[in-house]
Amino acid sequence: MSLSSPPVTYSLRIASALVVAATLAACQTSNLHSVTPPSDVPQATTDTHSLSIKGSEDKSSMLAMDMSGRHEYQLKNGLKVIIKEDHRAPVVMTQIWYRVGSADEPLDKGGISHLLEHMMFKGTANVSSDDYERLIAKFGGVNNAFTSYDYTGYYELFPANRMALALELEADRMINLRFDEAAFAKERQVVMEERRQRTDDNPLAKAYESFRLLALPDSPKGESVIGPMNELESITLADLKKWYKTWYAPNNATLVIVGDVEPKQALSQVERYFGDLQPSTTLPERPSVDQRGFRGYKEVDSEQAVQVPVLLMGYNVPSLSTVAEDQQQQAYALSLAQDVLDGGLSARLESRLIREQGILTTVGTAYNLLDRGDGLFLIQATPREGVSLTQAQQAIMAEISKLATDPIDADEISRAKTNTVTGLIYAQDSMQGQAQMIGSLQTIGLDDRLLASLPAKLDSVSVADIQAVSKTYLVPDNLTVMHIVPPAAQDDAKSSTKISDSK
């Protein structure tokens, strides 16, 4: 299982390791929410067996080329299938995405989704773990998996003529997973060691885990993807089997195929291996991941074994999935506000607070427009030596306040829009990137074809929109702040978090 950054993170620009470390707390982490696709996205016409999408040939936007060659189907058992032709190389990426992640877990079973992901490589009634790996290697394949707040996914990259093998293996472990007590005990220890290395022994990741609990107290996304150690220890094999039986079913999955394929032939292979699998009739309703904002300003000190102080700020904000349809401009404006603040060397935080005023040594921001549920507008900074965290925070808040009141130059807006669209294009340059973008959006309820309309949506955002959204959401009453400081004593083994000010 690989540990890498989220599939949809084109808007992530964190200058130091804090938020990056947090997203690595478990296999490929990310965020995103079930919504009705926007009305301007072409919709499928339902068929009793399969459905194909029309209208993907729109060449009116910079992303239109990425939407061509896209085909969507749905099997009778509910499995959604999206096939994207990419004939640049004779290879195929197959990804199976399950609509379950850490945000769906019981309060006392944190990390069970990630632990099940590990067990999915321990063999089935038909293919042992060793045989699985041998088959992948023999035919020149690459495979891995990822777990996030919102989904769990598995993928294989094979030569195009071996695509059927990937489908056969994934269909098999969708229903035939073997639950061996010894293998389970070993994998649970592996996951616990992951937690030790990536969170417990990482002061910044540990602080960020505490920060999310403070900033998202009502959302399951306040918890970590990998789960608390005591909850990992409490998960039993029976718990894991029940979790598998509850969520792993064709009608709770999306299969994405990107590569050198002929769509009808690929669909025929999908039918062969997945068509007879039975759908679940008892899929649970997924919990809400919304988070009430404007709870009052909160500031905490977190004593950690760090060498230099670090500032972390988070405003509670909506995403494209949680704003009302007639207020979607707010989400687009938040995305561009982030870029105005932190879109390169000439952006405001970098140019003013690092190079001109010399207050900070590093600064970065993060906002996920394409999120499931409400999210955070994050800022992380390291002050220059001799500058306190309070002074650094005041300087950053002053720049944020100017977003709401001061003019924003035309070149700032133009650069922000170009950066965002360019990031989206680059994110889909590879077959894996295309599949991840499609799968992640589809799994949280957003239609990936909305990407084709994003340039026009972003282009319609005005200076007044950015000022309005900044004035609404980027305010002290909607802010959580953490000052991460070195230990007062010399004992680096101890750390604590304390509330120093809450209004």
RAJOCOR-V914376 format. One record per residue. RES is the residue in three letters. PHI is phi in degrees with one decimal (999 if undefined). PSI is psi in whole degrees, 0 to 359 (none if undefined). OMEGA is omega in degrees with one decimal (* if undefined). Layout:
[[RES:PHI:PSI:OMEGA] [RES:PHI:PSI:OMEGA]]
This chain:
[[MET:999:127:-177.8] [SER:-86.3:156:175.5] [LEU:-118.9:102:-178.0] [SER:-141.5:175:-175.2] [SER:-71.4:167:-174.7] [PRO:-62.6:149:176.5] [PRO:-59.2:322:-177.4] [VAL:-112.3:88:-177.3] [THR:-139.2:32:-179.2] [TYR:-62.4:338:-177.4] [SER:-92.2:3:-176.3] [LEU:-84.7:119:178.8] [ARG:-135.3:61:179.2] [ILE:-86.6:125:-173.2] [ALA:-76.1:328:179.6] [SER:-114.4:193:-164.7] [ALA:-89.1:353:-168.3] [LEU:-60.4:298:-177.0] [VAL:-68.7:325:176.3] [VAL:-59.2:314:179.2] [ALA:-60.6:322:-179.0] [ALA:-66.2:322:179.5] [THR:-71.6:346:177.8] [LEU:-95.3:10:-176.5] [ALA:-63.7:338:173.7] [ALA:-149.9:172:-175.5] [CYS:-50.8:136:-177.6] [GLN:14.3:99:-179.3] [THR:-101.0:155:-179.5] [SER:-167.0:187:178.2] [ASN:-144.5:158:173.3] [LEU:174.2:170:-166.7] [HIS:-148.7:147:-177.6] [SER:-70.2:119:179.0] [VAL:-141.1:164:172.1] [THR:-75.2:132:179.7] [PRO:-55.9:147:178.5] [PRO:-54.4:150:-174.1] [SER:-66.0:337:-178.4] [ASP:-88.6:3:174.9] [VAL:-85.9:129:179.1] [PRO:-56.0:133:-177.2] [GLN:-106.0:154:-179.4] [ALA:-79.2:152:171.3] [THR:-98.2:123:-172.0] [THR:-70.4:138:176.9] [ASP:-127.0:155:-178.3] [THR:-67.6:339:-177.4] [HIS:-116.0:303:-178.4] [SER:-141.5:163:179.0] [LEU:-136.7:142:178.1] [SER:-117.0:151:-175.6] [ILE:-97.8:133:175.5] [LYS:-107.6:166:175.3] [GLY:86.2:13:-178.3] [SER:-88.1:6:-177.0] [GLU:-97.3:12:179.1] [ASP:-61.7:119:-178.1] [LYS:-108.2:26:-175.4] [SER:-84.1:352:-178.2] [SER:-127.7:167:-179.5] [MET:-64.4:337:-177.3] [LEU:-97.7:2:-175.3] [ALA:-59.6:324:-179.4] [MET:-62.2:332:-179.9] [ASP:-80.1:345:179.5] [MET:-90.7:344:-178.6] [SER:-72.9:156:-179.6] [GLY:71.1:20:-178.5] [ARG:-101.3:134:-177.3] [HIS:-135.8:135:-177.8] [GLU:-124.8:138:-179.0] [TYR:-139.8:164:171.2] [GLN:-139.7:124:178.8] [LEU:-74.3:164:-179.7] [LYS:-60.7:331:-179.2] [ASN:-83.1:5:174.8] [GLY:98.2:353:179.8] [LEU:-67.1:123:174.9] [LYS:-85.5:136:-178.3] [VAL:-127.1:124:176.3] [ILE:-122.2:123:-178.6] [ILE:-115.2:128:-179.3] [LYS:-121.9:117:179.4] [GLU:-75.2:133:173.7] [ASP:-149.2:103:-170.3] [HIS:-99.4:22:-178.6] [ARG:-71.4:334:-179.9] [ALA:-147.7:152:-176.2] [PRO:-80.6:56:179.3] [VAL:-134.8:163:179.8] [VAL:-137.9:132:172.5] [MET:-100.9:124:174.2] [THR:-115.7:133:179.2] [GLN:-133.8:133:174.7] [ILE:-112.7:124:-175.3] [TRP:-114.1:124:176.5] [TYR:-103.1:136:-178.8] [ARG:-81.2:68:174.4] [VAL:-158.2:136:178.5] [GLY:-151.3:194:-174.7] [SER:-65.6:335:178.7] [ALA:-69.4:347:-179.1] [ASP:-98.2:1:-170.9] [GLU:-81.4:153:173.8] [PRO:-61.0:156:-176.2] [LEU:-60.0:331:-175.6] [ASP:-105.5:12:-177.9] [LYS:-129.8:42:179.4] [GLY:-60.3:133:179.6] [GLY:93.7:1:-175.6] [ILE:-68.1:328:178.8] [SER:-65.7:317:179.4] [HIS:-68.4:321:178.2] [LEU:-64.5:320:176.5] [LEU:-63.8:322:176.4] [GLU:-55.5:317:177.5] [HIS:-62.8:318:-178.5] [MET:-67.1:338:179.6] [MET:-65.3:349:178.2] [PHE:-101.7:10:-176.2] [LYS:-97.9:10:172.6] [GLY:101.2:161:178.8] [THR:-123.5:183:176.7] [ALA:-65.2:340:-176.4] [ASN:-106.0:329:-174.9] [VAL:-132.4:119:179.2] [SER:-71.1:165:177.9] [SER:-58.8:316:180.0] [ASP:-65.2:318:180.0] [ASP:-66.2:323:178.0] [TYR:-58.2:310:-179.0] [GLU:-66.3:323:178.8] [ARG:-64.4:319:178.8] [LEU:-63.3:317:179.2] [ILE:-59.9:312:-177.5] [ALA:-68.2:318:-175.6] [LYS:-58.9:322:-175.5] [PHE:-102.5:22:171.7] [GLY:71.5:31:-176.8] [GLY:-96.1:165:173.1] [VAL:-130.0:137:-178.8] [ASN:-142.0:157:175.9] [ASN:-170.6:189:-177.1] [ALA:-154.0:167:-179.3] [PHE:-152.7:148:177.7] [THR:-128.5:138:179.3] [SER:-135.3:186:173.7] [TYR:-61.7:329:-166.0] [ASP:-114.7:347:-177.1] [TYR:-160.8:165:171.6] [THR:-128.1:133:-174.8] [GLY:-135.8:158:-178.2] [TYR:-138.2:141:-178.6] [TYR:-143.3:157:174.3] [GLU:-136.6:138:172.3] [LEU:-116.4:118:-175.8] [PHE:-130.8:160:163.7] [PRO:-54.4:147:-172.1] [ALA:-55.6:327:-177.5] [ASN:-77.8:2:178.0] [ARG:-115.2:14:179.5] [MET:-57.1:322:-178.0] [ALA:-59.6:327:178.7] [LEU:-64.7:318:177.8] [ALA:-60.9:316:179.9] [LEU:-63.6:317:-179.2] [GLU:-62.8:317:-179.5] [LEU:-65.8:318:-178.2] [GLU:-71.2:321:177.5] [ALA:-64.0:322:-179.6] [ASP:-64.7:313:-176.2] [ARG:-83.1:357:171.1] [MET:-69.3:331:-174.8] [ILE:-127.1:344:-170.7] [ASN:-115.9:23:-176.2] [LEU:-60.0:138:178.6] [ARG:-94.6:133:-179.1] [PHE:-110.7:97:-177.8] [ASP:-103.2:129:-175.4] [GLU:-61.0:317:-178.6] [ALA:-66.9:317:178.4] [ALA:-64.1:321:178.7] [PHE:-63.0:313:-179.3] [ALA:-59.8:321:179.8] [LYS:-68.1:314:-177.6] [GLU:-68.0:326:176.3] [ARG:-62.5:320:176.5] [GLN:-65.6:323:177.6] [VAL:-62.3:315:-180.0] [VAL:-66.3:320:177.7] [MET:-63.0:323:177.2] [GLU:-68.7:324:173.4] [GLU:-56.3:315:-179.8] [ARG:-62.5:317:-180.0] [ARG:-59.9:313:-174.5] [GLN:-72.0:319:-170.8] [ARG:-96.4:345:179.6] [THR:-126.9:299:-174.4] [ASP:-62.0:326:-179.8] [ASP:-97.9:11:179.3] [ASN:-119.7:102:-173.8] [PRO:-56.9:320:-178.7] [LEU:-70.0:318:177.4] [ALA:-64.6:322:178.8] [LYS:-64.4:318:178.2] [ALA:-65.8:319:-179.1] [TYR:-65.5:325:176.0] [GLU:-60.0:317:177.2] [SER:-66.9:323:-179.4] [PHE:-62.4:317:-179.5] [ARG:-61.7:322:177.4] [LEU:-62.2:324:179.6] [LEU:-75.1:319:-174.8] [ALA:-81.7:336:-178.2] [LEU:-128.1:59:-173.5] [PRO:-68.1:336:-176.8] [ASP:-102.4:359:-176.7] [SER:-111.0:141:175.0] [PRO:-62.9:346:177.2] [LYS:-77.6:359:171.2] [GLY:-72.4:335:178.2] [GLU:-81.2:163:178.0] [SER:-82.3:156:178.1] [VAL:-67.8:320:-175.0] [ILE:-78.1:341:174.7] [GLY:89.3:155:176.0] [PRO:-68.7:152:-176.1] [MET:-60.8:317:-177.1] [ASN:-66.0:329:178.2] [GLU:-75.8:322:174.7] [LEU:-59.5:318:179.7] [GLU:-64.1:331:-174.8] [SER:-84.6:346:-177.6] [ILE:-70.6:130:179.5] [THR:-104.7:168:176.2] [LEU:-61.4:322:178.0] [ALA:-63.7:321:176.8] [ASP:-60.4:316:-176.8] [LEU:-66.6:318:178.9] [LYS:-63.6:320:178.1] [LYS:-64.2:319:179.1] [TRP:-62.0:318:177.8] [TYR:-62.1:312:-178.8] [LYS:-65.2:331:-177.5] [THR:-74.3:317:-166.9] [TRP:-112.3:336:-174.6] [TYR:-89.8:99:-177.9] [ALA:-155.4:155:-176.6] [PRO:-60.5:326:-179.5] [ASN:-80.9:7:172.2] [ASN:-121.5:25:-174.9] [ALA:-137.8:155:172.3] [THR:-126.2:127:177.4] [LEU:-102.4:123:179.7] [VAL:-114.6:129:178.6] [ILE:-124.0:122:178.7] [VAL:-129.4:128:176.6] [GLY:152.4:203:-174.3] [ASP:-84.4:75:-175.3] [VAL:-129.8:157:168.5] [GLU:-101.1:119:-169.1] [PRO:-53.3:313:-176.7] [LYS:-66.0:322:177.6] [GLN:-67.4:320:178.4] [ALA:-63.2:318:179.2] [LEU:-63.3:323:178.0] [SER:-61.0:320:177.3] [GLN:-67.2:321:177.1] [VAL:-61.1:316:178.0] [GLU:-59.6:319:-177.5] [ARG:-60.3:317:-172.8] [TYR:-96.5:332:-176.8] [PHE:-109.1:343:-170.4] [GLY:-60.5:328:-176.6] [ASP:-92.1:358:179.2] [LEU:-70.7:140:-175.6] [GLN:-86.3:137:177.9] [PRO:-75.1:159:174.2] [SER:-80.0:141:175.8] [THR:-105.7:6:-174.8] [THR:-133.4:34:179.1] [LEU:-63.0:128:179.9] [PRO:-72.1:160:172.0] [GLU:-77.9:134:-178.7] [ARG:-74.9:144:-178.0] [PRO:-70.3:158:176.7] [SER:-69.7:142:174.5] [VAL:-118.6:26:175.4] [ASP:-79.1:157:-178.2] [GLN:-141.3:121:177.7] [ARG:-65.7:133:177.0] [GLY:-100.2:190:176.7] [PHE:53.8:48:179.6] [ARG:-92.4:2:-177.4] [GLY:103.7:148:-179.2] [TYR:-63.9:134:178.4] [LYS:-134.2:131:178.2] [GLU:-129.6:133:179.7] [VAL:-130.9:154:170.1] [ASP:-103.7:134:176.9] [SER:-121.9:113:-179.9] [GLU:-86.1:116:-176.3] [GLN:-135.0:165:-179.3] [ALA:-80.9:60:178.1] [VAL:-103.4:158:179.9] [GLN:-85.6:326:-179.7] [VAL:-131.5:152:178.5] [PRO:-64.9:150:178.5] [VAL:-134.3:141:179.0] [LEU:-107.7:133:177.0] [LEU:-129.2:127:-179.0] [MET:-128.3:141:178.9] [GLY:-144.0:123:174.6] [TYR:-97.3:135:175.1] [ASN:-75.5:122:-175.0] [VAL:-137.7:157:175.2] [PRO:-82.1:167:171.6] [SER:-115.9:182:179.8] [LEU:-60.8:333:-176.5] [SER:-82.7:345:-174.7] [THR:-111.7:348:174.9] [VAL:-80.8:151:176.0] [ALA:-61.6:154:-175.3] [GLU:-57.5:324:-179.2] [ASP:-83.1:3:178.4] [GLN:-122.6:19:-178.2] [GLN:-62.7:339:177.8] [GLN:-59.1:334:178.7] [GLN:-62.6:316:-179.3] [ALA:-65.8:318:177.7] [TYR:-63.5:321:-179.7] [ALA:-67.3:323:176.3] [LEU:-62.3:320:179.0] [SER:-62.2:318:-179.9] [LEU:-74.5:328:175.3] [ALA:-60.3:320:177.2] [GLN:-60.4:317:-177.3] [ASP:-70.7:325:175.8] [VAL:-61.1:321:178.7] [LEU:-74.2:323:-166.5] [ASP:-146.1:55:-178.1] [GLY:-112.1:35:179.1] [GLY:124.4:187:-174.4] [LEU:-63.8:332:-178.7] [SER:-92.9:359:177.9] [ALA:-70.2:164:-167.2] [ARG:-63.4:312:-175.6] [LEU:-66.1:317:179.7] [GLU:-65.5:308:-173.2] [SER:-70.9:322:-173.9] [ARG:-87.6:314:-171.3] [LEU:-91.4:338:177.7] [ILE:-97.6:305:-171.5] [ARG:-86.8:322:-177.4] [GLU:-84.4:308:-174.6] [GLN:-93.1:341:178.7] [GLY:64.2:32:-179.4] [ILE:-86.2:324:-175.9] [LEU:-116.7:155:169.8] [THR:-100.7:327:175.1] [THR:-141.8:151:174.7] [VAL:-156.6:145:177.7] [GLY:-156.7:161:-178.7] [THR:-133.4:164:175.3] [ALA:-151.1:134:171.6] [TYR:-149.9:130:-179.1] [ASN:-105.4:101:176.3] [LEU:-58.5:320:-175.6] [LEU:-99.8:73:-174.2] [ASP:-117.5:159:171.3] [ARG:-95.8:113:-178.6] [GLY:84.6:184:177.9] [ASP:-71.1:154:-177.6] [GLY:-132.9:203:-178.5] [LEU:-128.9:140:168.5] [PHE:-95.5:100:-169.2] [LEU:-97.7:145:173.1] [ILE:-135.6:131:177.2] [GLN:-127.0:136:-177.9] [ALA:-149.1:152:172.6] [THR:-118.7:119:-178.9] [PRO:-73.0:154:174.9] [ARG:-68.5:155:179.9] [GLU:-55.8:132:-178.2] [GLY:93.7:351:177.6] [VAL:-104.1:129:-178.5] [SER:-79.0:162:176.4] [LEU:-62.3:324:178.4] [THR:-64.2:318:178.1] [GLN:-65.3:319:178.1] [ALA:-62.7:316:179.5] [GLN:-61.8:316:179.9] [GLN:-62.4:321:179.6] [ALA:-65.7:318:178.8] [ILE:-66.0:316:179.7] [MET:-64.0:327:176.9] [ALA:-64.7:318:177.9] [GLU:-66.3:322:177.8] [ILE:-65.6:320:177.9] [SER:-61.1:325:-179.9] [LYS:-66.4:334:175.9] [LEU:-58.2:324:-175.7] [ALA:-83.5:343:-171.8] [THR:-122.9:323:-174.2] [ASP:-88.1:154:176.1] [PRO:-61.3:146:174.9] [ILE:-110.6:122:-174.8] [ASP:-64.7:153:-180.0] [ALA:-60.7:323:-178.8] [ASP:-70.3:332:175.8] [GLU:-65.8:315:179.4] [ILE:-65.3:316:-178.8] [SER:-61.5:316:179.6] [ARG:-63.8:319:-179.6] [ALA:-62.1:317:-179.6] [LYS:-66.7:318:179.0] [THR:-64.5:316:179.5] [ASN:-58.8:315:-176.6] [THR:-66.3:314:-179.4] [VAL:-66.2:319:178.5] [THR:-60.9:318:178.0] [GLY:-60.8:320:178.1] [LEU:-64.3:320:-179.5] [ILE:-67.2:313:179.9] [TYR:-62.5:326:-179.5] [ALA:-63.6:340:-178.5] [GLN:-110.5:19:-176.4] [ASP:-70.9:321:-179.0] [SER:-94.3:165:175.6] [MET:-63.1:319:178.6] [GLN:-63.9:319:179.3] [GLY:-63.1:318:178.2] [GLN:-62.3:314:-178.3] [ALA:-64.2:319:-179.9] [GLN:-65.9:320:178.9] [MET:-64.0:313:179.5] [ILE:-62.2:308:-174.8] [GLY:-65.2:318:-177.9] [SER:-65.9:317:-179.7] [LEU:-68.5:315:-179.9] [GLN:-61.4:322:-174.5] [THR:-71.3:333:177.5] [ILE:-93.7:0:175.9] [GLY:101.3:1:175.1] [LEU:-95.2:141:179.4] [ASP:-83.9:125:-176.7] [ASP:-62.5:341:179.7] [ARG:-70.8:349:174.7] [LEU:-64.7:341:179.0] [LEU:-59.7:327:-179.2] [ALA:-65.9:333:-178.5] [SER:-95.5:354:-176.5] [LEU:-61.4:317:179.0] [PRO:-55.4:316:179.6] [ALA:-67.1:321:178.4] [LYS:-62.7:315:179.9] [LEU:-66.8:322:-178.8] [ASP:-64.9:336:-178.9] [SER:-81.6:352:-179.8] [VAL:-73.2:131:-178.2] [SER:-105.2:169:174.1] [VAL:-58.1:320:179.6] [ALA:-62.4:324:177.9] [ASP:-63.6:315:-179.9] [ILE:-65.5:319:177.8] [GLN:-63.6:320:-178.6] [ALA:-66.7:316:-178.1] [VAL:-70.2:327:176.3] [SER:-66.8:318:179.8] [LYS:-67.1:331:-178.2] [THR:-81.2:311:-169.1] [TYR:-105.1:327:-173.9] [LEU:-91.7:63:-175.4] [VAL:-127.8:155:-177.3] [PRO:-55.5:324:-178.5] [ASP:-64.7:348:-176.6] [ASN:-117.5:24:-168.5] [LEU:-121.9:136:170.0] [THR:-115.9:133:-176.2] [VAL:-126.3:139:173.0] [MET:-126.4:128:172.5] [HIS:-99.5:109:-179.4] [ILE:-92.2:117:-171.4] [VAL:-125.4:152:175.5] [PRO:-64.4:159:-179.4] [PRO:-60.7:142:177.6] [ALA:-65.6:321:175.5] [ALA:-91.6:179:-177.6] [GLN:-89.9:358:-178.1] [ASP:-81.1:95:-177.6] [ASP:-68.9:348:-177.4] [ALA:-76.3:344:-177.0] [LYS:-101.9:145:175.4] [SER:-148.8:156:-179.4] [SER:-154.1:161:175.0] [THR:-127.4:131:-179.6] [LYS:-139.4:145:177.4] [ILE:-81.7:121:-179.0] [SER:-102.4:341:-179.5] [ASP:-162.6:128:178.0] [SER:-144.4:120:-177.0] [LYS:-118.1:none:*]]
